[in-house]
Amino acid sequence: MFRLKMSIGAPDRWMSSHLNERSSGKYFVTAYIANDQGKERQYIDVRTRIGQRNVVIAGCFDVSRADELARPIFLALNDARPLPDKSNKAVSDNNLKN
């Protein structure tokens, strides 16, 4: 097991969260800005349910590059879908029990 060392501080600014509903499901999107080693970064978290699991898909980018990065990252997070179980054996229930 490993630990991820996070160096970001508490969020400096929160944006309001939004519930997005599509034919494929509901997605709760939260965005916030935090200082990370002297740089302002915007974090976007998309929470959803896949099968019987709650899942968070996250992305971030430098605020100074928001004009070029915000839209494509947001769209990629919103369009993210799990691979079918037969193609993604690494996350199957049998492998999670071990």
Biopython code that builds the backbone (N, CA, C, O; Angstrom):
import numpy as np
from Bio.PDB.StructureBuilder import StructureBuilder

atoms = [
    (1, "MET", "N", (0.840, -1.170, 0.000)),
    (1, "MET", "CA", (0.000, 0.000, 0.000)),
    (1, "MET", "C", (0.888, 1.237, 0.000)),
    (1, "MET", "O", (1.984, 1.205, 0.561)),
    (2, "PHE", "N", (0.445, 2.309, -0.608)),
    (2, "PHE", "CA", (1.215, 3.542, -0.656)),
    (2, "PHE", "C", (0.346, 4.704, -0.216)),
    (2, "PHE", "O", (-0.882, 4.619, -0.222)),
    (3, "ARG", "N", (0.999, 5.786, 0.164)),
    (3, "ARG", "CA", (0.284, 7.001, 0.550)),
    (3, "ARG", "C", (0.645, 8.103, -0.421)),
    (3, "ARG", "O", (1.804, 8.262, -0.804)),
    (4, "LEU", "N", (-0.349, 8.851, -0.806)),
    (4, "LEU", "CA", (-0.150, 9.983, -1.694)),
    (4, "LEU", "C", (0.022, 11.220, -0.837)),
    (4, "LEU", "O", (-0.861, 11.558, -0.049)),
    (5, "LYS", "N", (1.144, 11.895, -0.983)),
    (5, "LYS", "CA", (1.388, 13.112, -0.219)),
    (5, "LYS", "C", (0.796, 14.289, -0.979)),
    (5, "LYS", "O", (1.206, 14.590, -2.100)),
    (6, "MET", "N", (-0.154, 14.938, -0.366)),
    (6, "MET", "CA", (-0.812, 16.083, -0.985)),
    (6, "MET", "C", (-0.252, 17.351, -0.372)),
    (6, "MET", "O", (-0.131, 17.460, 0.848)),
    (7, "SER", "N", (0.087, 18.305, -1.216)),
    (7, "SER", "CA", (0.668, 19.548, -0.720)),
    (7, "SER", "C", (-0.264, 20.739, -0.870)),
    (7, "SER", "O", (0.118, 21.870, -0.572)),
    (8, "ILE", "N", (-1.485, 20.492, -1.331)),
    (8, "ILE", "CA", (-2.384, 21.628, -1.523)),
    (8, "ILE", "C", (-2.954, 22.060, -0.179)),
    (8, "ILE", "O", (-3.147, 21.251, 0.729)),
    (9, "GLY", "N", (-3.213, 23.340, -0.082)),
    (9, "GLY", "CA", (-3.835, 23.867, 1.122)),
    (9, "GLY", "C", (-5.347, 23.730, 1.041)),
    (9, "GLY", "O", (-5.894, 23.129, 0.116)),
    (10, "ALA", "N", (-5.999, 24.306, 2.037)),
    (10, "ALA", "CA", (-7.468, 24.302, 2.030)),
    (10, "ALA", "C", (-7.942, 25.094, 0.819)),
    (10, "ALA", "O", (-7.274, 26.034, 0.390)),
    (11, "PRO", "N", (-9.083, 24.722, 0.271)),
    (11, "PRO", "CA", (-9.593, 25.461, -0.891)),
    (11, "PRO", "C", (-9.734, 26.947, -0.594)),
    (11, "PRO", "O", (-10.254, 27.338, 0.451)),
    (12, "ASP", "N", (-9.265, 27.764, -1.523)),
    (12, "ASP", "CA", (-9.373, 29.212, -1.383)),
    (12, "ASP", "C", (-10.746, 29.701, -1.800)),
    (12, "ASP", "O", (-11.306, 30.605, -1.181)),
    (13, "ARG", "N", (-11.291, 29.097, -2.857)),
    (13, "ARG", "CA", (-12.596, 29.518, -3.378)),
    (13, "ARG", "C", (-13.374, 28.292, -3.833)),
    (13, "ARG", "O", (-12.855, 27.427, -4.539)),
    (14, "TRP", "N", (-14.620, 28.242, -3.412)),
    (14, "TRP", "CA", (-15.525, 27.186, -3.852)),
    (14, "TRP", "C", (-16.481, 27.755, -4.876)),
    (14, "TRP", "O", (-16.924, 28.896, -4.742)),
    (15, "MET", "N", (-16.802, 26.990, -5.882)),
    (15, "MET", "CA", (-17.857, 27.360, -6.808)),
    (15, "MET", "C", (-19.078, 26.529, -6.408)),
    (15, "MET", "O", (-18.931, 25.499, -5.750)),
    (16, "SER", "N", (-20.248, 26.950, -6.786)),
    (16, "SER", "CA", (-21.431, 26.177, -6.422)),
    (16, "SER", "C", (-21.433, 24.844, -7.167)),
    (16, "SER", "O", (-21.047, 24.769, -8.333)),
    (17, "SER", "N", (-21.868, 23.811, -6.485)),
    (17, "SER", "CA", (-21.957, 22.483, -7.088)),
    (17, "SER", "C", (-23.214, 22.394, -7.934)),
    (17, "SER", "O", (-24.195, 23.098, -7.694)),
    (18, "HIS", "N", (-23.168, 21.514, -8.929)),
    (18, "HIS", "CA", (-24.305, 21.346, -9.835)),
    (18, "HIS", "C", (-24.596, 19.872, -10.018)),
    (18, "HIS", "O", (-23.681, 19.054, -10.114)),
    (19, "LEU", "N", (-25.875, 19.538, -10.065)),
    (19, "LEU", "CA", (-26.290, 18.183, -10.388)),
    (19, "LEU", "C", (-26.647, 18.147, -11.867)),
    (19, "LEU", "O", (-27.594, 18.802, -12.302)),
    (20, "ASN", "N", (-25.890, 17.385, -12.630)),
    (20, "ASN", "CA", (-26.155, 17.220, -14.060)),
    (20, "ASN", "C", (-26.836, 15.875, -14.263)),
    (20, "ASN", "O", (-26.350, 14.852, -13.781)),
    (21, "GLU", "N", (-27.939, 15.872, -14.959)),
    (21, "GLU", "CA", (-28.657, 14.629, -15.242)),
    (21, "GLU", "C", (-28.654, 14.368, -16.740)),
    (21, "GLU", "O", (-28.991, 15.238, -17.542)),
    (22, "ARG", "N", (-28.266, 13.151, -17.096)),
    (22, "ARG", "CA", (-28.255, 12.711, -18.485)),
    (22, "ARG", "C", (-28.923, 11.348, -18.560)),
    (22, "ARG", "O", (-29.246, 10.747, -17.536)),
    (23, "SER", "N", (-29.125, 10.872, -19.764)),
    (23, "SER", "CA", (-29.724, 9.545, -19.919)),
    (23, "SER", "C", (-28.835, 8.462, -19.305)),
    (23, "SER", "O", (-29.325, 7.402, -18.915)),
    (24, "SER", "N", (-27.527, 8.728, -19.220)),
    (24, "SER", "CA", (-26.595, 7.742, -18.658)),
    (24, "SER", "C", (-26.501, 7.805, -17.139)),
    (24, "SER", "O", (-25.867, 6.940, -16.535)),
    (25, "GLY", "N", (-27.118, 8.810, -16.499)),
    (25, "GLY", "CA", (-27.080, 8.878, -15.046)),
    (25, "GLY", "C", (-26.996, 10.291, -14.520)),
    (25, "GLY", "O", (-27.085, 11.261, -15.272)),
    (26, "LYS", "N", (-26.821, 10.391, -13.205)),
    (26, "LYS", "CA", (-26.693, 11.680, -12.531)),
    (26, "LYS", "C", (-25.229, 11.909, -12.177)),
    (26, "LYS", "O", (-24.516, 10.981, -11.796)),
    (27, "TYR", "N", (-24.790, 13.166, -12.311)),
    (27, "TYR", "CA", (-23.407, 13.527, -12.047)),
    (27, "TYR", "C", (-23.394, 14.797, -11.207)),
    (27, "TYR", "O", (-23.950, 15.817, -11.615)),
    (28, "PHE", "N", (-22.766, 14.741, -10.040)),
    (28, "PHE", "CA", (-22.671, 15.892, -9.157)),
    (28, "PHE", "C", (-21.286, 16.510, -9.345)),
    (28, "PHE", "O", (-20.277, 15.870, -9.050)),
    (29, "VAL", "N", (-21.233, 17.741, -9.830)),
    (29, "VAL", "CA", (-19.968, 18.396, -10.195)),
    (29, "VAL", "C", (-19.649, 19.493, -9.181)),
    (29, "VAL", "O", (-20.474, 20.370, -8.924)),
    (30, "THR", "N", (-18.437, 19.438, -8.603)),
    (30, "THR", "CA", (-17.965, 20.448, -7.664)),
    (30, "THR", "C", (-16.633, 20.985, -8.158)),
    (30, "THR", "O", (-15.759, 20.213, -8.554)),
    (31, "ALA", "N", (-16.471, 22.291, -8.137)),
    (31, "ALA", "CA", (-15.207, 22.913, -8.553)),
    (31, "ALA", "C", (-14.730, 23.837, -7.441)),
    (31, "ALA", "O", (-15.532, 24.477, -6.761)),
    (32, "TYR", "N", (-13.419, 23.897, -7.266)),
    (32, "TYR", "CA", (-12.825, 24.793, -6.272)),
    (32, "TYR", "C", (-11.410, 25.150, -6.694)),
    (32, "TYR", "O", (-10.790, 24.447, -7.492)),
    (33, "ILE", "N", (-10.912, 26.239, -6.155)),
    (33, "ILE", "CA", (-9.555, 26.702, -6.447)),
    (33, "ILE", "C", (-8.745, 26.621, -5.162)),
    (33, "ILE", "O", (-9.205, 27.042, -4.101)),
    (34, "ALA", "N", (-7.540, 26.080, -5.265)),
    (34, "ALA", "CA", (-6.644, 25.960, -4.107)),
    (34, "ALA", "C", (-5.224, 26.317, -4.540)),
    (34, "ALA", "O", (-4.873, 26.226, -5.717)),
    (35, "ASN", "N", (-4.427, 26.720, -3.569)),
    (35, "ASN", "CA", (-3.027, 27.038, -3.806)),
    (35, "ASN", "C", (-2.216, 25.749, -3.708)),
    (35, "ASN", "O", (-2.289, 25.050, -2.697)),
    (36, "ASP", "N", (-1.452, 25.430, -4.739)),
    (36, "ASP", "CA", (-0.637, 24.214, -4.779)),
    (36, "ASP", "C", (0.799, 24.616, -5.086)),
    (36, "ASP", "O", (1.138, 24.916, -6.230)),
    (37, "GLN", "N", (1.627, 24.621, -4.072)),
    (37, "GLN", "CA", (3.037, 24.975, -4.218)),
    (37, "GLN", "C", (3.210, 26.326, -4.903)),
    (37, "GLN", "O", (4.038, 26.478, -5.801)),
    (38, "GLY", "N", (2.417, 27.306, -4.469)),
    (38, "GLY", "CA", (2.540, 28.657, -4.992)),
    (38, "GLY", "C", (1.741, 28.941, -6.252)),
    (38, "GLY", "O", (1.732, 30.079, -6.722)),
    (39, "LYS", "N", (1.077, 27.950, -6.807)),
    (39, "LYS", "CA", (0.261, 28.153, -8.010)),
    (39, "LYS", "C", (-1.202, 27.936, -7.671)),
    (39, "LYS", "O", (-1.552, 27.037, -6.906)),
    (40, "GLU", "N", (-2.050, 28.771, -8.251)),
    (40, "GLU", "CA", (-3.484, 28.552, -8.104)),
    (40, "GLU", "C", (-3.916, 27.495, -9.102)),
    (40, "GLU", "O", (-3.644, 27.604, -10.297)),
    (41, "ARG", "N", (-4.594, 26.470, -8.598)),
    (41, "ARG", "CA", (-5.093, 25.405, -9.457)),
    (41, "ARG", "C", (-6.593, 25.254, -9.234)),
    (41, "ARG", "O", (-7.083, 25.367, -8.110)),
    (42, "GLN", "N", (-7.307, 24.998, -10.320)),
    (42, "GLN", "CA", (-8.730, 24.708, -10.205)),
    (42, "GLN", "C", (-8.903, 23.209, -10.252)),
    (42, "GLN", "O", (-8.381, 22.531, -11.137)),
    (43, "TYR", "N", (-9.644, 22.703, -9.286)),
    (43, "TYR", "CA", (-9.955, 21.285, -9.186)),
    (43, "TYR", "C", (-11.421, 21.090, -9.532)),
    (43, "TYR", "O", (-12.268, 21.890, -9.135)),
    (44, "ILE", "N", (-11.718, 20.044, -10.261)),
    (44, "ILE", "CA", (-13.088, 19.701, -10.623)),
    (44, "ILE", "C", (-13.292, 18.240, -10.234)),
    (44, "ILE", "O", (-12.539, 17.366, -10.663)),
    (45, "ASP", "N", (-14.313, 17.983, -9.422)),
    (45, "ASP", "CA", (-14.667, 16.624, -9.015)),
    (45, "ASP", "C", (-16.047, 16.290, -9.564)),
    (45, "ASP", "O", (-16.990, 17.068, -9.414)),
    (46, "VAL", "N", (-16.157, 15.135, -10.196)),
    (46, "VAL", "CA", (-17.434, 14.649, -10.698)),
    (46, "VAL", "C", (-17.764, 13.376, -9.924)),
    (46, "VAL", "O", (-17.039, 12.384, -10.006)),
    (47, "ARG", "N", (-18.853, 13.413, -9.179)),
    (47, "ARG", "CA", (-19.280, 12.253, -8.394)),
    (47, "ARG", "C", (-20.463, 11.592, -9.107)),
    (47, "ARG", "O", (-21.385, 12.258, -9.578)),
    (48, "THR", "N", (-20.403, 10.261, -9.169)),
    (48, "THR", "CA", (-21.469, 9.515, -9.823)),
    (48, "THR", "C", (-21.539, 8.121, -9.222)),
    (48, "THR", "O", (-20.711, 7.749, -8.390)),
    (49, "ARG", "N", (-22.508, 7.373, -9.638)),
    (49, "ARG", "CA", (-22.657, 5.986, -9.201)),
    (49, "ARG", "C", (-22.518, 5.100, -10.432)),
    (49, "ARG", "O", (-23.187, 5.310, -11.444)),
    (50, "ILE", "N", (-21.647, 4.115, -10.329)),
    (50, "ILE", "CA", (-21.449, 3.143, -11.404)),
    (50, "ILE", "C", (-21.731, 1.768, -10.809)),
    (50, "ILE", "O", (-20.996, 1.284, -9.948)),
    (51, "GLY", "N", (-22.790, 1.162, -11.275)),
    (51, "GLY", "CA", (-23.206, -0.116, -10.685)),
    (51, "GLY", "C", (-23.554, 0.095, -9.221)),
    (51, "GLY", "O", (-24.421, 0.907, -8.896)),
    (52, "GLN", "N", (-22.889, -0.624, -8.344)),
    (52, "GLN", "CA", (-23.116, -0.513, -6.901)),
    (52, "GLN", "C", (-22.049, 0.333, -6.207)),
    (52, "GLN", "O", (-21.960, 0.335, -4.979)),
    (53, "ARG", "N", (-21.248, 1.044, -6.980)),
    (53, "ARG", "CA", (-20.137, 1.816, -6.402)),
    (53, "ARG", "C", (-20.312, 3.311, -6.620)),
    (53, "ARG", "O", (-20.763, 3.749, -7.678)),
    (54, "ASN", "N", (-19.948, 4.085, -5.607)),
    (54, "ASN", "CA", (-19.845, 5.537, -5.762)),
    (54, "ASN", "C", (-18.449, 5.833, -6.287)),
    (54, "ASN", "O", (-17.467, 5.287, -5.784)),
    (55, "VAL", "N", (-18.354, 6.689, -7.288)),
    (55, "VAL", "CA", (-17.078, 6.957, -7.956)),
    (55, "VAL", "C", (-16.860, 8.463, -8.043)),
    (55, "VAL", "O", (-17.799, 9.226, -8.271)),
    (56, "VAL", "N", (-15.601, 8.880, -7.858)),
    (56, "VAL", "CA", (-15.224, 10.278, -8.058)),
    (56, "VAL", "C", (-14.193, 10.321, -9.175)),
    (56, "VAL", "O", (-13.187, 9.612, -9.136)),
    (57, "ILE", "N", (-14.453, 11.159, -10.170)),
    (57, "ILE", "CA", (-13.514, 11.393, -11.269)),
    (57, "ILE", "C", (-13.037, 12.827, -11.090)),
    (57, "ILE", "O", (-13.852, 13.744, -10.986)),
    (58, "ALA", "N", (-11.727, 13.026, -11.053)),
    (58, "ALA", "CA", (-11.207, 14.361, -10.733)),
    (58, "ALA", "C", (-10.218, 14.837, -11.786)),
    (58, "ALA", "O", (-9.558, 14.045, -12.459)),
    (59, "GLY", "N", (-10.138, 16.148, -11.903)),
    (59, "GLY", "CA", (-9.178, 16.774, -12.801)),
    (59, "GLY", "C", (-8.774, 18.122, -12.239)),
    (59, "GLY", "O", (-9.480, 18.694, -11.409)),
    (60, "CYS", "N", (-7.639, 18.629, -12.692)),
    (60, "CYS", "CA", (-7.225, 19.959, -12.255)),
    (60, "CYS", "C", (-6.365, 20.606, -13.334)),
    (60, "CYS", "O", (-5.834, 19.939, -14.221)),
    (61, "PHE", "N", (-6.245, 21.945, -13.226)),
    (61, "PHE", "CA", (-5.421, 22.692, -14.160)),
    (61, "PHE", "C", (-5.011, 23.997, -13.504)),
    (61, "PHE", "O", (-5.649, 24.451, -12.555)),
    (62, "ASP", "N", (-3.936, 24.603, -14.018)),
    (62, "ASP", "CA", (-3.480, 25.911, -13.535)),
    (62, "ASP", "C", (-4.513, 26.965, -13.909)),
    (62, "ASP", "O", (-4.952, 27.030, -15.057)),
    (63, "VAL", "N", (-4.897, 27.785, -12.948)),
    (63, "VAL", "CA", (-5.870, 28.845, -13.204)),
    (63, "VAL", "C", (-5.359, 29.787, -14.290)),
    (63, "VAL", "O", (-6.149, 30.309, -15.076)),
    (64, "SER", "N", (-4.047, 30.009, -14.340)),
    (64, "SER", "CA", (-3.487, 30.906, -15.350)),
    (64, "SER", "C", (-3.723, 30.397, -16.770)),
    (64, "SER", "O", (-3.603, 31.162, -17.727)),
    (65, "ARG", "N", (-4.056, 29.117, -16.919)),
    (65, "ARG", "CA", (-4.307, 28.542, -18.246)),
    (65, "ARG", "C", (-5.772, 28.142, -18.430)),
    (65, "ARG", "O", (-6.100, 27.321, -19.287)),
    (66, "ALA", "N", (-6.643, 28.734, -17.616)),
    (66, "ALA", "CA", (-8.063, 28.359, -17.632)),
    (66, "ALA", "C", (-8.702, 28.553, -19.003)),
    (66, "ALA", "O", (-9.513, 27.730, -19.426)),
    (67, "ASP", "N", (-8.351, 29.620, -19.697)),
    (67, "ASP", "CA", (-8.978, 29.883, -20.999)),
    (67, "ASP", "C", (-8.783, 28.738, -21.981)),
    (67, "ASP", "O", (-9.681, 28.429, -22.764)),
    (68, "GLU", "N", (-7.622, 28.111, -21.943)),
    (68, "GLU", "CA", (-7.359, 27.029, -22.894)),
    (68, "GLU", "C", (-7.669, 25.642, -22.341)),
    (68, "GLU", "O", (-7.890, 24.716, -23.123)),
    (69, "LEU", "N", (-7.693, 25.465, -21.015)),
    (69, "LEU", "CA", (-7.829, 24.123, -20.449)),
    (69, "LEU", "C", (-9.165, 23.812, -19.779)),
    (69, "LEU", "O", (-9.559, 22.647, -19.725)),
    (70, "ALA", "N", (-9.866, 24.811, -19.272)),
    (70, "ALA", "CA", (-11.074, 24.544, -18.475)),
    (70, "ALA", "C", (-12.115, 23.752, -19.266)),
    (70, "ALA", "O", (-12.590, 22.717, -18.797)),
    (71, "ARG", "N", (-12.464, 24.215, -20.428)),
    (71, "ARG", "CA", (-13.521, 23.557, -21.207)),
    (71, "ARG", "C", (-13.164, 22.131, -21.604)),
    (71, "ARG", "O", (-13.975, 21.233, -21.379)),
    (72, "PRO", "N", (-11.974, 21.869, -22.192)),
    (72, "PRO", "CA", (-11.691, 20.482, -22.575)),
    (72, "PRO", "C", (-11.595, 19.530, -21.380)),
    (72, "PRO", "O", (-11.996, 18.371, -21.484)),
    (73, "ILE", "N", (-11.070, 20.002, -20.251)),
    (73, "ILE", "CA", (-10.984, 19.125, -19.075)),
    (73, "ILE", "C", (-12.370, 18.851, -18.523)),
    (73, "ILE", "O", (-12.688, 17.712, -18.179)),
    (74, "PHE", "N", (-13.198, 19.882, -18.435)),
    (74, "PHE", "CA", (-14.565, 19.695, -17.955)),
    (74, "PHE", "C", (-15.327, 18.722, -18.858)),
    (74, "PHE", "O", (-16.019, 17.834, -18.363)),
    (75, "LEU", "N", (-15.207, 18.881, -20.155)),
    (75, "LEU", "CA", (-15.898, 17.984, -21.088)),
    (75, "LEU", "C", (-15.392, 16.543, -20.971)),
    (75, "LEU", "O", (-16.178, 15.597, -21.030)),
    (76, "ALA", "N", (-14.084, 16.385, -20.805)),
    (76, "ALA", "CA", (-13.521, 15.035, -20.650)),
    (76, "ALA", "C", (-14.046, 14.378, -19.371)),
    (76, "ALA", "O", (-14.378, 13.192, -19.377)),
    (77, "LEU", "N", (-14.122, 15.140, -18.277)),
    (77, "LEU", "CA", (-14.640, 14.585, -17.030)),
    (77, "LEU", "C", (-16.117, 14.207, -17.168)),
    (77, "LEU", "O", (-16.545, 13.168, -16.664)),
    (78, "ASN", "N", (-16.879, 15.040, -17.840)),
    (78, "ASN", "CA", (-18.302, 14.758, -18.020)),
    (78, "ASN", "C", (-18.540, 13.571, -18.944)),
    (78, "ASN", "O", (-19.542, 12.872, -18.791)),
    (79, "ASP", "N", (-17.653, 13.328, -19.889)),
    (79, "ASP", "CA", (-17.830, 12.240, -20.845)),
    (79, "ASP", "C", (-17.167, 10.933, -20.407)),
    (79, "ASP", "O", (-17.291, 9.920, -21.096)),
    (80, "ALA", "N", (-16.474, 10.941, -19.284)),
    (80, "ALA", "CA", (-15.782, 9.731, -18.820)),
    (80, "ALA", "C", (-16.794, 8.624, -18.533)),
    (80, "ALA", "O", (-17.822, 8.867, -17.900)),
    (81, "ARG", "N", (-16.512, 7.445, -18.986)),
    (81, "ARG", "CA", (-17.371, 6.277, -18.780)),
    (81, "ARG", "C", (-16.487, 5.095, -18.412)),
    (81, "ARG", "O", (-15.351, 5.001, -18.877)),
    (82, "PRO", "N", (-17.000, 4.193, -17.581)),
    (82, "PRO", "CA", (-16.198, 3.003, -17.241)),
    (82, "PRO", "C", (-16.123, 2.056, -18.425)),
    (82, "PRO", "O", (-17.013, 2.027, -19.275)),
    (83, "LEU", "N", (-15.064, 1.294, -18.465)),
    (83, "LEU", "CA", (-14.962, 0.240, -19.470)),
    (83, "LEU", "C", (-15.920, -0.883, -19.088)),
    (83, "LEU", "O", (-16.198, -1.065, -17.903)),
    (84, "PRO", "N", (-16.426, -1.631, -20.046)),
    (84, "PRO", "CA", (-17.268, -2.782, -19.697)),
    (84, "PRO", "C", (-16.487, -3.741, -18.811)),
    (84, "PRO", "O", (-15.271, -3.865, -18.959)),
    (85, "ASP", "N", (-17.170, -4.423, -17.887)),
    (85, "ASP", "CA", (-16.511, -5.332, -16.951)),
    (85, "ASP", "C", (-15.632, -6.359, -17.647)),
    (85, "ASP", "O", (-14.543, -6.660, -17.160)),
    (86, "LYS", "N", (-16.082, -6.908, -18.782)),
    (86, "LYS", "CA", (-15.301, -7.940, -19.456)),
    (86, "LYS", "C", (-13.983, -7.389, -19.991)),
    (86, "LYS", "O", (-13.028, -8.148, -20.154)),
    (87, "SER", "N", (-13.905, -6.074, -20.269)),
    (87, "SER", "CA", (-12.666, -5.474, -20.759)),
    (87, "SER", "C", (-11.811, -4.929, -19.630)),
    (87, "SER", "O", (-10.619, -4.681, -19.815)),
    (88, "ASN", "N", (-12.402, -4.744, -18.474)),
    (88, "ASN", "CA", (-11.702, -4.097, -17.367)),
    (88, "ASN", "C", (-11.662, -5.023, -16.165)),
    (88, "ASN", "O", (-12.247, -4.719, -15.125)),
    (89, "LYS", "N", (-10.980, -6.142, -16.297)),
    (89, "LYS", "CA", (-10.939, -7.134, -15.232)),
    (89, "LYS", "C", (-10.233, -6.637, -13.977)),
    (89, "LYS", "O", (-10.434, -7.195, -12.898)),
    (90, "ALA", "N", (-9.410, -5.600, -14.096)),
    (90, "ALA", "CA", (-8.681, -5.088, -12.928)),
    (90, "ALA", "C", (-9.619, -4.535, -11.874)),
    (90, "ALA", "O", (-9.257, -4.497, -10.698)),
    (91, "VAL", "N", (-10.821, -4.103, -12.257)),
    (91, "VAL", "CA", (-11.753, -3.547, -11.279)),
    (91, "VAL", "C", (-12.971, -4.442, -11.076)),
    (91, "VAL", "O", (-13.987, -3.986, -10.551)),
    (92, "SER", "N", (-12.887, -5.692, -11.477)),
    (92, "SER", "CA", (-14.023, -6.584, -11.276)),
    (92, "SER", "C", (-14.171, -6.908, -9.804)),
    (92, "SER", "O", (-13.214, -6.768, -9.043)),
    (93, "ASP", "N", (-15.344, -7.337, -9.392)),
    (93, "ASP", "CA", (-15.611, -7.659, -7.987)),
    (93, "ASP", "C", (-14.649, -8.718, -7.453)),
    (93, "ASP", "O", (-14.212, -8.630, -6.305)),
    (94, "ASN", "N", (-14.313, -9.719, -8.271)),
    (94, "ASN", "CA", (-13.411, -10.774, -7.799)),
    (94, "ASN", "C", (-12.051, -10.224, -7.449)),
    (94, "ASN", "O", (-11.467, -10.633, -6.446)),
    (95, "ASN", "N", (-11.521, -9.301, -8.251)),
    (95, "ASN", "CA", (-10.208, -8.740, -7.972)),
    (95, "ASN", "C", (-10.217, -7.782, -6.794)),
    (95, "ASN", "O", (-9.195, -7.631, -6.125)),
    (96, "LEU", "N", (-11.344, -7.129, -6.520)),
    (96, "LEU", "CA", (-11.419, -6.215, -5.402)),
    (96, "LEU", "C", (-11.423, -6.941, -4.064)),
    (96, "LEU", "O", (-11.024, -6.359, -3.056)),
    (97, "LYS", "N", (-11.864, -8.199, -4.026)),
    (97, "LYS", "CA", (-11.913, -8.973, -2.787)),
    (97, "LYS", "C", (-10.526, -9.412, -2.352)),
    (97, "LYS", "O", (-10.296, -9.634, -1.163)),
    (98, "ASN", "N", (-9.604, -9.541, -3.283)),
    (98, "ASN", "CA", (-8.242, -10.020, -2.960)),
    (98, "ASN", "C", (-7.380, -8.931, -2.391)),
    (98, "ASN", "O", (-6.216, -9.169, -2.069)),
]
sb = StructureBuilder()
sb.init_structure("model")
sb.init_model(0)
sb.init_chain("A")
sb.init_seg("    ")
for serial, (resi, resn, name, xyz) in enumerate(atoms, 1):
    if name == "N":
        sb.init_residue(resn, " ", resi, " ")
    sb.init_atom(name, np.array(xyz, "f"), 0.0, 1.0, " ", f" {name:<3s}", serial, name[0])
structure = sb.get_structure()
